[in-house]
Amino acid sequence: MGLPNLSIVEEIAIVLNENSASGPTLVAWSQDITRAFELGVELHREQVRKGTNIPYVSHLMAVCAIVMEYGGDRDAVIAALLHDAAEDQGGMRPVPR
């Protein structure tokens, strides 16, 4: 896409919104969502989908797309991106803020 002054995460959000079955949503792609995406990538960086070589982050993106498609708000999008973080990280490691 290469939109000026947008991060790749923001560009992904635009594509997810534009391709939503219900049309573009009004969820503003905030810095909090960007941080959640980056944290999800970091926490799952060594994981792949079971039985494949596909990076696990693809699952987080798929869940995020479903949430956005059904009109999820900012908090729901963040939850979608981080929904496996505690379970997959043993629930013991502090999350950076």
Protein Blocks (a to p, Z undefined) as FASTA:
>chain_A
ZZghiafklmmmmmmmmmpmnbpafbdcdfklmmmmmmmmmmmmmpccehiabdfklmmm
mmmmmmmmnopafklmmmmmmmmmmmmnoomaccdZZ
